[in-house]
Amino acid sequence: MSLPCLDTSPEVCQALARGQPVVALESTILSHGLPWPENVATAHAVEKIIRDAGVVPVTTAIEIYS
C-alpha cells in the first residue's frame, strides 16, 4: 500500500496483502517518552515480543514538512 502521504515498508505491505496480523506502535515513546538509548532499546524489545508472537510490528509516526 503506497500513497503519496503514506510510507509503508515492504514487510508491512506483504503482511497486509497476505492477511497476516500487524500491530501498530506509536512513536512518541521513541521521540519524547524515554531518553536515548533506553528509547531505542525499549522499542527493539517491544518489537521482538511482537515478532515472537508471529505478528509484524508497525511503528507509526507523523513527519511535518515545512
Gaussian input, Z-matrix of N, CA and C with variables (Angstrom, degrees):
# hf/3-21g

backbone

0 1
 N
 C     1     B1
 C     2     B2     1     A1
 N     3     B3     2     A2     1     D1
 C     4     B4     3     A3     2     D2
 C     5     B5     4     A4     3     D3
 N     6     B6     5     A5     4     D4
 C     7     B7     6     A6     5     D5
 C     8     B8     7     A7     6     D6
 N     9     B9     8     A8     7     D7
 C    10    B10     9     A9     8     D8
 C    11    B11    10    A10     9     D9
 N    12    B12    11    A11    10    D10
 C    13    B13    12    A12    11    D11
 C    14    B14    13    A13    12    D12
 N    15    B15    14    A14    13    D13
 C    16    B16    15    A15    14    D14
 C    17    B17    16    A16    15    D15
 N    18    B18    17    A17    16    D16
 C    19    B19    18    A18    17    D17
 C    20    B20    19    A19    18    D18
 N    21    B21    20    A20    19    D19
 C    22    B22    21    A21    20    D20
 C    23    B23    22    A22    21    D21
 N    24    B24    23    A23    22    D22
 C    25    B25    24    A24    23    D23
 C    26    B26    25    A25    24    D24
 N    27    B27    26    A26    25    D25
 C    28    B28    27    A27    26    D26
 C    29    B29    28    A28    27    D27
 N    30    B30    29    A29    28    D28
 C    31    B31    30    A30    29    D29
 C    32    B32    31    A31    30    D30
 N    33    B33    32    A32    31    D31
 C    34    B34    33    A33    32    D32
 C    35    B35    34    A34    33    D33
 N    36    B36    35    A35    34    D34
 C    37    B37    36    A36    35    D35
 C    38    B38    37    A37    36    D36
 N    39    B39    38    A38    37    D37
 C    40    B40    39    A39    38    D38
 C    41    B41    40    A40    39    D39
 N    42    B42    41    A41    40    D40
 C    43    B43    42    A42    41    D41
 C    44    B44    43    A43    42    D42
 N    45    B45    44    A44    43    D43
 C    46    B46    45    A45    44    D44
 C    47    B47    46    A46    45    D45
 N    48    B48    47    A47    46    D46
 C    49    B49    48    A48    47    D47
 C    50    B50    49    A49    48    D48
 N    51    B51    50    A50    49    D49
 C    52    B52    51    A51    50    D50
 C    53    B53    52    A52    51    D51
 N    54    B54    53    A53    52    D52
 C    55    B55    54    A54    53    D53
 C    56    B56    55    A55    54    D54
 N    57    B57    56    A56    55    D55
 C    58    B58    57    A57    56    D56
 C    59    B59    58    A58    57    D57
 N    60    B60    59    A59    58    D58
 C    61    B61    60    A60    59    D59
 C    62    B62    61    A61    60    D60
 N    63    B63    62    A62    61    D61
 C    64    B64    63    A63    62    D62
 C    65    B65    64    A64    63    D63
 N    66    B66    65    A65    64    D64
 C    67    B67    66    A66    65    D65
 C    68    B68    67    A67    66    D66
 N    69    B69    68    A68    67    D67
 C    70    B70    69    A69    68    D68
 C    71    B71    70    A70    69    D69
 N    72    B72    71    A71    70    D70
 C    73    B73    72    A72    71    D71
 C    74    B74    73    A73    72    D72
 N    75    B75    74    A74    73    D73
 C    76    B76    75    A75    74    D74
 C    77    B77    76    A76    75    D75
 N    78    B78    77    A77    76    D76
 C    79    B79    78    A78    77    D77
 C    80    B80    79    A79    78    D78
 N    81    B81    80    A80    79    D79
 C    82    B82    81    A81    80    D80
 C    83    B83    82    A82    81    D81
 N    84    B84    83    A83    82    D82
 C    85    B85    84    A84    83    D83
 C    86    B86    85    A85    84    D84
 N    87    B87    86    A86    85    D85
 C    88    B88    87    A87    86    D86
 C    89    B89    88    A88    87    D87
 N    90    B90    89    A89    88    D88
 C    91    B91    90    A90    89    D89
 C    92    B92    91    A91    90    D90
 N    93    B93    92    A92    91    D91
 C    94    B94    93    A93    92    D92
 C    95    B95    94    A94    93    D93
 N    96    B96    95    A95    94    D94
 C    97    B97    96    A96    95    D95
 C    98    B98    97    A97    96    D96
 N    99    B99    98    A98    97    D97
 C   100   B100    99    A99    98    D98
 C   101   B101   100   A100    99    D99
 N   102   B102   101   A101   100   D100
 C   103   B103   102   A102   101   D101
 C   104   B104   103   A103   102   D102
 N   105   B105   104   A104   103   D103
 C   106   B106   105   A105   104   D104
 C   107   B107   106   A106   105   D105
 N   108   B108   107   A107   106   D106
 C   109   B109   108   A108   107   D107
 C   110   B110   109   A109   108   D108
 N   111   B111   110   A110   109   D109
 C   112   B112   111   A111   110   D110
 C   113   B113   112   A112   111   D111
 N   114   B114   113   A113   112   D112
 C   115   B115   114   A114   113   D113
 C   116   B116   115   A115   114   D114
 N   117   B117   116   A116   115   D115
 C   118   B118   117   A117   116   D116
 C   119   B119   118   A118   117   D117
 N   120   B120   119   A119   118   D118
 C   121   B121   120   A120   119   D119
 C   122   B122   121   A121   120   D120
 N   123   B123   122   A122   121   D121
 C   124   B124   123   A123   122   D122
 C   125   B125   124   A124   123   D123
 N   126   B126   125   A125   124   D124
 C   127   B127   126   A126   125   D125
 C   128   B128   127   A127   126   D126
 N   129   B129   128   A128   127   D127
 C   130   B130   129   A129   128   D128
 C   131   B131   130   A130   129   D129
 N   132   B132   131   A131   130   D130
 C   133   B133   132   A132   131   D131
 C   134   B134   133   A133   132   D132
 N   135   B135   134   A134   133   D133
 C   136   B136   135   A135   134   D134
 C   137   B137   136   A136   135   D135
 N   138   B138   137   A137   136   D136
 C   139   B139   138   A138   137   D137
 C   140   B140   139   A139   138   D138
 N   141   B141   140   A140   139   D139
 C   142   B142   141   A141   140   D140
 C   143   B143   142   A142   141   D141
 N   144   B144   143   A143   142   D142
 C   145   B145   144   A144   143   D143
 C   146   B146   145   A145   144   D144
 N   147   B147   146   A146   145   D145
 C   148   B148   147   A147   146   D146
 C   149   B149   148   A148   147   D147
 N   150   B150   149   A149   148   D148
 C   151   B151   150   A150   149   D149
 C   152   B152   151   A151   150   D150
 N   153   B153   152   A152   151   D151
 C   154   B154   153   A153   152   D152
 C   155   B155   154   A154   153   D153
 N   156   B156   155   A155   154   D154
 C   157   B157   156   A156   155   D155
 C   158   B158   157   A157   156   D156
 N   159   B159   158   A158   157   D157
 C   160   B160   159   A159   158   D158
 C   161   B161   160   A160   159   D159
 N   162   B162   161   A161   160   D160
 C   163   B163   162   A162   161   D161
 C   164   B164   163   A163   162   D162
 N   165   B165   164   A164   163   D163
 C   166   B166   165   A165   164   D164
 C   167   B167   166   A166   165   D165
 N   168   B168   167   A167   166   D166
 C   169   B169   168   A168   167   D167
 C   170   B170   169   A169   168   D168
 N   171   B171   170   A170   169   D169
 C   172   B172   171   A171   170   D170
 C   173   B173   172   A172   171   D171
 N   174   B174   173   A173   172   D172
 C   175   B175   174   A174   173   D173
 C   176   B176   175   A175   174   D174
 N   177   B177   176   A176   175   D175
 C   178   B178   177   A177   176   D176
 C   179   B179   178   A178   177   D177
 N   180   B180   179   A179   178   D178
 C   181   B181   180   A180   179   D179
 C   182   B182   181   A181   180   D180
 N   183   B183   182   A182   181   D181
 C   184   B184   183   A183   182   D182
 C   185   B185   184   A184   183   D183
 N   186   B186   185   A185   184   D184
 C   187   B187   186   A186   185   D185
 C   188   B188   187   A187   186   D186
 N   189   B189   188   A188   187   D187
 C   190   B190   189   A189   188   D188
 C   191   B191   190   A190   189   D189
 N   192   B192   191   A191   190   D190
 C   193   B193   192   A192   191   D191
 C   194   B194   193   A193   192   D192
 N   195   B195   194   A194   193   D193
 C   196   B196   195   A195   194   D194
 C   197   B197   196   A196   195   D195

   B1=1.4440
   B2=1.5160
   B3=1.3134
   B4=1.4536
   B5=1.5145
   B6=1.2915
   B7=1.4556
   B8=1.5164
   B9=1.3318
   B10=1.4632
   B11=1.5288
   B12=1.3120
   B13=1.4640
   B14=1.5237
   B15=1.3233
   B16=1.4631
   B17=1.5170
   B18=1.3163
   B19=1.4604
   B20=1.5232
   B21=1.3204
   B22=1.4580
   B23=1.5210
   B24=1.3233
   B25=1.4627
   B26=1.5258
   B27=1.3309
   B28=1.4650
   B29=1.5345
   B30=1.3261
   B31=1.4675
   B32=1.5266
   B33=1.3192
   B34=1.4635
   B35=1.5278
   B36=1.3145
   B37=1.4688
   B38=1.5255
   B39=1.3164
   B40=1.4650
   B41=1.5221
   B42=1.3198
   B43=1.4659
   B44=1.5243
   B45=1.3212
   B46=1.4601
   B47=1.5309
   B48=1.3364
   B49=1.4605
   B50=1.5293
   B51=1.3227
   B52=1.4672
   B53=1.5231
   B54=1.3188
   B55=1.4590
   B56=1.5149
   B57=1.3305
   B58=1.4589
   B59=1.5284
   B60=1.3265
   B61=1.4626
   B62=1.5203
   B63=1.3153
   B64=1.4626
   B65=1.5191
   B66=1.3273
   B67=1.4617
   B68=1.5253
   B69=1.3256
   B70=1.4665
   B71=1.5227
   B72=1.3137
   B73=1.4593
   B74=1.5296
   B75=1.3142
   B76=1.4547
   B77=1.5240
   B78=1.3068
   B79=1.4615
   B80=1.5272
   B81=1.3146
   B82=1.4655
   B83=1.5200
   B84=1.3283
   B85=1.4680
   B86=1.5310
   B87=1.3331
   B88=1.4639
   B89=1.5238
   B90=1.3134
   B91=1.4620
   B92=1.5223
   B93=1.3481
   B94=1.4635
   B95=1.5278
   B96=1.3204
   B97=1.4587
   B98=1.5108
   B99=1.3107
   B100=1.4651
   B101=1.5223
   B102=1.3217
   B103=1.4662
   B104=1.5288
   B105=1.3377
   B106=1.4551
   B107=1.5254
   B108=1.2928
   B109=1.4568
   B110=1.5300
   B111=1.3313
   B112=1.4727
   B113=1.5212
   B114=1.3403
   B115=1.4609
   B116=1.5318
   B117=1.3110
   B118=1.4715
   B119=1.5257
   B120=1.3261
   B121=1.4705
   B122=1.5204
   B123=1.3236
   B124=1.4636
   B125=1.5240
   B126=1.3177
   B127=1.4709
   B128=1.5249
   B129=1.3158
   B130=1.4712
   B131=1.5260
   B132=1.3215
   B133=1.4671
   B134=1.5314
   B135=1.3201
   B136=1.4685
   B137=1.5251
   B138=1.3334
   B139=1.4674
   B140=1.5239
   B141=1.3305
   B142=1.4702
   B143=1.5255
   B144=1.3165
   B145=1.4686
   B146=1.5269
   B147=1.3172
   B148=1.4643
   B149=1.5202
   B150=1.3286
   B151=1.4773
   B152=1.5285
   B153=1.3343
   B154=1.4693
   B155=1.5268
   B156=1.3226
   B157=1.4653
   B158=1.5286
   B159=1.3402
   B160=1.4637
   B161=1.5182
   B162=1.3159
   B163=1.4655
   B164=1.5277
   B165=1.3316
   B166=1.4604
   B167=1.5313
   B168=1.3422
   B169=1.4621
   B170=1.5313
   B171=1.3196
   B172=1.4449
   B173=1.5215
   B174=1.3268
   B175=1.4607
   B176=1.5180
   B177=1.3154
   B178=1.4614
   B179=1.5203
   B180=1.3233
   B181=1.4536
   B182=1.5233
   B183=1.3010
   B184=1.4653
   B185=1.5123
   B186=1.3134
   B187=1.4510
   B188=1.5143
   B189=1.2940
   B190=1.4647
   B191=1.5184
   B192=1.2959
   B193=1.4637
   B194=1.5132
   B195=1.3075
   B196=1.4693
   B197=1.4991
   A1=106.75
   A2=116.33
   A3=119.17
   A4=109.32
   A5=115.12
   A6=123.14
   A7=107.38
   A8=118.16
   A9=118.97
   A10=113.04
   A11=117.56
   A12=120.23
   A13=112.71
   A14=117.74
   A15=121.31
   A16=109.16
   A17=116.39
   A18=121.50
   A19=107.65
   A20=116.61
   A21=122.07
   A22=108.94
   A23=116.88
   A24=120.67
   A25=110.60
   A26=116.69
   A27=119.94
   A28=112.31
   A29=117.13
   A30=120.42
   A31=111.08
   A32=116.74
   A33=120.93
   A34=110.56
   A35=116.81
   A36=120.66
   A37=110.97
   A38=117.07
   A39=121.00
   A40=111.17
   A41=117.42
   A42=120.82
   A43=110.29
   A44=117.36
   A45=120.57
   A46=111.19
   A47=116.68
   A48=120.74
   A49=111.64
   A50=116.76
   A51=121.60
   A52=112.91
   A53=116.90
   A54=120.29
   A55=113.41
   A56=116.64
   A57=121.04
   A58=109.68
   A59=116.68
   A60=118.42
   A61=112.03
   A62=114.85
   A63=122.38
   A64=107.88
   A65=116.07
   A66=121.04
   A67=107.12
   A68=116.99
   A69=121.64
   A70=110.01
   A71=114.97
   A72=122.53
   A73=107.30
   A74=116.99
   A75=117.65
   A76=109.96
   A77=116.62
   A78=121.42
   A79=115.12
   A80=119.34
   A81=120.38
   A82=112.39
   A83=117.58
   A84=119.72
   A85=111.01
   A86=116.17
   A87=119.72
   A88=111.87
   A89=115.73
   A90=118.92
   A91=114.33
   A92=117.88
   A93=119.77
   A94=114.45
   A95=117.88
   A96=120.32
   A97=116.49
   A98=117.53
   A99=121.38
   A100=109.52
   A101=117.28
   A102=119.51
   A103=110.86
   A104=115.23
   A105=120.57
   A106=107.54
   A107=120.99
   A108=130.15
   A109=113.78
   A110=118.05
   A111=119.79
   A112=111.91
   A113=117.05
   A114=119.56
   A115=111.30
   A116=116.48
   A117=120.30
   A118=110.47
   A119=117.19
   A120=120.89
   A121=110.74
   A122=117.07
   A123=120.80
   A124=110.77
   A125=116.59
   A126=120.19
   A127=110.66
   A128=117.84
   A129=121.03
   A130=111.10
   A131=117.27
   A132=120.48
   A133=110.88
   A134=116.92
   A135=120.43
   A136=110.32
   A137=117.16
   A138=119.88
   A139=111.46
   A140=117.81
   A141=120.64
   A142=110.98
   A143=117.25
   A144=120.94
   A145=109.99
   A146=115.95
   A147=120.76
   A148=110.55
   A149=117.12
   A150=120.61
   A151=111.48
   A152=116.56
   A153=120.15
   A154=111.64
   A155=117.06
   A156=121.72
   A157=111.41
   A158=116.89
   A159=120.42
   A160=114.21
   A161=116.12
   A162=121.36
   A163=108.60
   A164=116.39
   A165=121.39
   A166=108.59
   A167=117.63
   A168=119.78
   A169=110.90
   A170=116.24
   A171=123.03
   A172=107.88
   A173=117.46
   A174=119.82
   A175=108.66
   A176=115.93
   A177=120.96
   A178=110.04
   A179=115.23
   A180=120.88
   A181=108.47
   A182=114.69
   A183=120.41
   A184=107.31
   A185=115.62
   A186=120.94
   A187=108.36
   A188=115.94
   A189=121.41
   A190=108.95
   A191=115.86
   A192=121.73
   A193=108.81
   A194=116.78
   A195=117.80
   A196=111.30
   D1=121.59
   D2=179.97
   D3=-139.77
   D4=122.16
   D5=175.29
   D6=-121.46
   D7=154.93
   D8=-179.97
   D9=-55.21
   D10=-29.39
   D11=-177.42
   D12=-103.71
   D13=7.38
   D14=-177.39
   D15=-131.99
   D16=121.46
   D17=178.83
   D18=-107.40
   D19=110.83
   D20=-176.75
   D21=-116.13
   D22=131.66
   D23=-178.05
   D24=-68.31
   D25=153.90
   D26=176.87
   D27=-57.22
   D28=-38.00
   D29=179.83
   D30=-60.38
   D31=-43.57
   D32=-179.95
   D33=-68.51
   D34=-42.77
   D35=177.78
   D36=-58.24
   D37=-44.70
   D38=179.73
   D39=-64.40
   D40=-43.07
   D41=179.56
   D42=-61.74
   D43=-45.06
   D44=-179.91
   D45=-64.71
   D46=-41.18
   D47=179.88
   D48=-64.17
   D49=-32.69
   D50=-179.45
   D51=-88.13
   D52=-3.49
   D53=-178.57
   D54=75.94
   D55=19.65
   D56=178.41
   D57=-77.78
   D58=153.05
   D59=179.67
   D60=-72.16
   D61=143.64
   D62=172.48
   D63=-130.20
   D64=153.28
   D65=178.22
   D66=-126.57
   D67=128.60
   D68=179.27
   D69=-87.01
   D70=129.70
   D71=175.68
   D72=-117.88
   D73=133.57
   D74=179.13
   D75=-89.00
   D76=156.79
   D77=-169.02
   D78=-95.04
   D79=0.61
   D80=-176.03
   D81=-59.48
   D82=-37.43
   D83=-179.92
   D84=-62.16
   D85=-30.54
   D86=177.92
   D87=-73.19
   D88=-43.53
   D89=-172.84
   D90=-89.84
   D91=-30.74
   D92=-174.35
   D93=-130.69
   D94=-22.52
   D95=-169.89
   D96=-79.86
   D97=-38.37
   D98=-177.06
   D99=-131.26
   D100=151.51
   D101=176.84
   D102=-76.15
   D103=156.51
   D104=173.96
   D105=-72.97
   D106=140.84
   D107=5.58
   D108=-95.85
   D109=3.05
   D110=-179.68
   D111=-60.51
   D112=-33.75
   D113=-178.64
   D114=-62.26
   D115=-44.56
   D116=-179.25
   D117=-69.31
   D118=-42.42
   D119=179.01
   D120=-61.98
   D121=-40.97
   D122=179.07
   D123=-65.63
   D124=-44.51
   D125=178.93
   D126=-59.79
   D127=-44.73
   D128=179.81
   D129=-65.54
   D130=-39.02
   D131=179.27
   D132=-64.98
   D133=-42.86
   D134=179.09
   D135=-65.56
   D136=-43.32
   D137=177.86
   D138=-61.34
   D139=-37.45
   D140=178.77
   D141=-65.13
   D142=-42.73
   D143=177.91
   D144=-59.01
   D145=-43.65
   D146=-179.83
   D147=-65.66
   D148=-47.18
   D149=179.44
   D150=-61.78
   D151=-39.75
   D152=179.18
   D153=-62.50
   D154=-22.35
   D155=177.45
   D156=-89.13
   D157=3.69
   D158=177.83
   D159=82.42
   D160=21.78
   D161=-177.70
   D162=-118.07
   D163=148.22
   D164=178.72
   D165=-92.44
   D166=121.74
   D167=177.06
   D168=-78.73
   D169=142.04
   D170=179.94
   D171=-129.02
   D172=108.30
   D173=177.80
   D174=-87.83
   D175=124.80
   D176=-178.82
   D177=-102.00
   D178=146.53
   D179=178.17
   D180=-155.05
   D181=154.41
   D182=174.71
   D183=-114.53
   D184=127.68
   D185=176.99
   D186=-110.39
   D187=125.77
   D188=-179.29
   D189=-96.63
   D190=124.53
   D191=175.84
   D192=-101.29
   D193=134.74
   D194=175.88
   D195=-114.66

